[in-house]
């Protein structure tokens, strides 16, 4: 989600709580586009991070410190000189702009009181931190923007500061019903886009939320709304903005399983049952958790890219091999025809003339007359032998291919299970176990420190969930864990779940007497569906059975099991009504 004007409004409210009437004590610039300011307010000392990163501009409180360069950059030195111990007179956000202004009071070199303004602009790649005097003249900025870089506004010492009006947008906090309808509902685009492109500080996700609360499809054309729908949309929007005006914020992150998909400071209603929301006490805690988790998942995805490439290459190779083997298997279907040809030549070929190219005979298997091609250079006995040789060759080919196709399908099934394990890996220790498995089966050469690998492997454990009524559910993250969970951890009366005919995790529900309430089967089925290749499908068929009926064939690959008298249910992929332990 973009760091939009609504989120900034909540952050400004948080800044007031911590810094009103306080002072800036220390200013550091750990990165070229980042400030770390230590301040002290009514609630004690705090550390504020201001990042003007083009890819991820942020402002929030943090407990983490960063190492600063030995020699402070010029911008940092200027701030220390002027506002190193300044009092915070005011913190404001113009309208719902993505701008935070700190009005600061300090004493100049002569001891006279002065005012300065530190401005944080969170505008994507145009983000900046700008330092101005009390008349709005720029003293310096963390990024200099010349006329060659921007035709809209120069950000250089000596220039006048103003907020760039790149688009003619309305203030969502003061917009009238007439302006709203004439601007938003007349745009030649869909309703959602009309909202965020017409109103300052509104992001696409907030626009979608407004549409959802108004029971309007955000992808419909804005001009298609009738008068009643236009008024209803305006009043729905106003109710949401009233929460902003009243500072009624609820910082929360929306998760799909373990992955954070969105954050916001207003409660979302647009997400379905496969998502769940986690609330936070502060905007800063929400932002730090969201981006820390996102960064972890991104880093794990990057670290797993080599393993993914190895698995994908092996999968493609085996699928091509299977396709070729199945084509060859179709060719072996001719073998019975050649056997009949050989038998009929032996039965009826004694009277054939020399040099015949074919002859007709009654097929005593079907009581139909067939024409058998002959090689005129061969005797009947030699023609018969030729057909029997073809039959024998195709029969041997069929026997070999039957075994090869089974092996190739087993290999594909194994690789798909490894691919699924990579999809649900959340930590480097999870990747270590997957790498160990790929090494064991020859996909990666064994040139590593086995002790180190085993040490990392030991840290990775199956997911452990507890239902609201106290049932323990375990989910394997990879094939090694699946085997251990099913055949070493689970007992005979425990219930075992797995997605039908697709790669997925083994799910075990602990049960002392073999009895479970109906809703536990639904919850476990949802987990088995979510941790399978079918997690994006609306429903997945799940097999379930007591563990004592699940067997592992001797010599089979990790994660592979067989079972017969199972039950089945259709489950929606989800992680709900459970708490991760």
C-alpha angles and dihedrals in degrees: 000000000000118000089249133183094266092055090046090052089057091046091051089052088053091048089055091053093053104031111028108130091358133118141242108243106174133017123195134172106206093168133032091252101030139083128196111198124187112207139172125217140154091299094050134254120347139172120230123199119205114185122182092184112154091223100040118015112184145165121193144125117267138180092209120099126209131212111251125211116266090242114047116229118251094255091054091048090052092052092048090051096051108027105015090124100014123150116240105238098174144352117204146165116213104233106310094319120143088249133108119196124197113198107204132191122205142150119259125221090279092051095252119139114254137177129224133176125220110198125198114197115192101191107137113250089359093059116135145163110228129189117207139175123239091272094058097256116143113244094180143320137213088241122035115216117194129192089260090060098043133019091192101061141352116223103198136125110280096025122116115254122233135154108255113245098206091159131028099244132168125238104251092206095060105023114134124225090248094052091043094053095041093048108030100031095045097054116116094234139071120300096251093052091044089058099049095038094050102042128061118246097006114131126204092256092054089047090053090048091054091050092048093050089049090050090239126134106242091209093062118103113270091223091057093071116107121221095268092051091047092054091044091051091050094050091046089052091048092052089055091048090049087064088055093048092048091046089237096157129165110189107209143157123219113219132193100202106310095338121094109224103173144001133201145156095234122064112262121226098173097080121094131231093276088071128067132196128226118197125215134203093230142020089239093056090048094050095044092049094045097050094039090054092043091050091049092051091045091049092048090048090051093046090050094050093094091050091047091052092050092049094044092049091050091047093051091047093050094045090053089047091050091050091052093046092051090051090051089048090056089055091056089064086083092066096091090053091056091048090054090047091054093047094047092049089052090047101043106014099087093093098045118130119238114266096025114157095197144350138201122239139168112255100221090198093063103014089235127127113242135184115234118203114227134196103236091208091061133071119243090258091052091049090050091049090049091056093045089050090052090049092050093048093049091046091053089046090051092051092049093045093049089059094040093050091050090050093047093048089049089050092050091048090050093048092048089053089052089049090052090050089054090052093057098038111124103173141036090249088061090054090049091061092047090050090050090054093049089050092049091055096045101253091116126034115247103244103132142096103275093198091054091048092051091047091054091043093057091061094061114086134174119269111269119204130178122204122225089259095050106263115146116226123186126196124194116229096202142001096277090053091044091057094045093046095049103037105027107026105032120075127216097266095047116107121244125205133189137163109260117253095345139089114274148129126284109247119201126191114198113232127169098199101023093253123121132174115250094249091058090060088054093048093047090045090053090052092048089051093047094050093051137079087264095065092117094051119098091234134012127196110238127198116211133181140150112280093242089069094053114095135185116217114230112265095010122142120267114280094023116124140161130218135161120186097053133149124228137212137175111240135185110231104250148130104218139134088027136097122215114235 
